[in-house]
Amino acid sequence: MRDHIIGDDYELWDIVTDSPLTTLKKNTKGVDVLKIRVYCTAKDLKKWEKNAKAKKWLVCGLGPDEHNRIQSCATTKQIWDTLQVAHEGTPQVKRSKGTLLYSQYKNFAMKEGETIQ
């Protein structure tokens, strides 16, 4: 997937992994809120266009089960993170799997009377 997205447009992969989609403005109380389309500049609209393009690449490569997982995601970063957790697990799960595999490796030994065949 990564190679297909990079092959189409190199900046798209940055959007998938880093999500540089923050188009914010200050409201009357001085708090940052997402801009609505009326207040977006050409640069902001370009970011949204690239997000849509990257999202298309990700969604087109998914099956129906994965598609149901990511329906509520608005950005490609959210889609990517959701898919990573679904298929690879959280960092804690990855560490646990690595520890388990390492202990199985350390305990691996031939049984009494067993041959290589």
C-alpha positions in Angstrom: 0.0 0.0 0.0 2.8 2.4 0.9 4.5 2.0 -2.4 1.3 2.6 -4.4 0.5 5.8 -2.4 4.1 7.1 -2.7 4.1 6.2 -6.4 1.1 8.4 -7.0 2.2 11.4 -4.9 5.0 11.4 -2.3 3.3 13.9 0.0 0.3 11.6 0.4 2.3 9.1 2.5 3.2 12.0 4.9 -0.5 12.7 5.2 -1.3 9.1 6.0 1.4 8.8 8.7 1.6 12.3 10.1 -1.8 13.8 9.3 -0.8 17.4 8.6 -4.5 18.2 8.1 -4.9 20.8 10.9 -6.7 23.7 9.4 -7.5 25.7 12.5 -8.7 29.2 13.3 -9.3 31.1 16.6 -12.9 31.5 17.5 -14.3 34.5 19.4 -13.1 33.0 22.7 -9.5 32.6 21.4 -9.8 28.8 21.2 -8.5 26.9 18.1 -11.4 25.2 16.2 -11.5 23.5 12.8 -12.1 25.9 9.9 -15.2 25.4 7.9 -14.9 25.5 4.1 -15.8 29.2 3.8 -12.8 30.2 5.9 -10.3 27.9 4.2 -7.5 29.3 2.1 -6.2 27.7 -1.1 -3.5 26.0 0.9 -6.0 24.5 3.4 -8.1 23.2 0.5 -5.1 21.6 -1.0 -4.5 19.7 2.3 -8.1 18.5 2.3 -7.7 17.4 -1.4 -4.6 15.4 -0.6 -6.3 13.8 2.4 -9.2 12.8 0.2 -6.8 11.3 -2.4 -4.9 9.4 0.2 -8.1 8.2 1.8 -9.3 6.9 -1.6 -6.1 4.9 -1.9 -6.5 3.3 1.5 -10.3 2.6 1.2 -9.9 1.0 -2.3 -7.5 -1.5 -0.9 -9.7 -2.8 1.9 -12.1 -5.6 2.1 -15.6 -5.3 3.6 -14.6 -6.2 7.1 -11.9 -3.5 7.2 -14.2 -1.1 5.6 -16.7 -1.4 8.5 -13.9 -0.7 10.9 -12.9 2.6 9.3 -16.3 4.0 8.3 -16.3 6.6 11.1 -12.7 7.8 10.5 -12.4 11.3 9.0 -8.7 11.5 8.2 -6.3 9.1 6.6 -4.2 9.2 9.8 -7.2 7.8 11.8 -7.8 5.1 9.2 -4.1 4.1 9.2 -4.0 4.0 13.0 -7.2 1.9 13.2 -5.9 -0.6 10.7 -2.5 -0.8 12.5 -4.2 -1.6 15.8 -6.6 -4.1 14.2 -3.8 -6.0 12.4 -0.7 -5.5 14.5 -2.1 -4.7 17.9 -1.1 -1.9 20.3 2.6 -1.4 21.2 2.0 -3.2 24.5 0.5 -6.3 22.6 3.5 -6.2 20.3 5.9 -6.3 23.2 4.0 -9.1 24.8 4.1 -11.2 21.6 7.8 -10.6 21.3 8.4 -11.7 24.8 6.3 -14.8 24.4 8.2 -15.7 21.1 11.5 -15.1 22.8 10.7 -17.4 25.7 9.4 -20.1 23.4 12.7 -19.9 21.5 14.8 -20.1 24.7 12.8 -23.2 25.8 13.1 -24.9 22.4 15.0 -28.2 22.7 15.0 -31.7 21.3 13.2 -34.4 23.3 15.0 -37.4 24.7 15.5 -39.9 21.8 14.2 -37.5 19.2 16.2 -37.1 15.9 16.4 -34.2 13.5 14.1 -36.0 11.0 
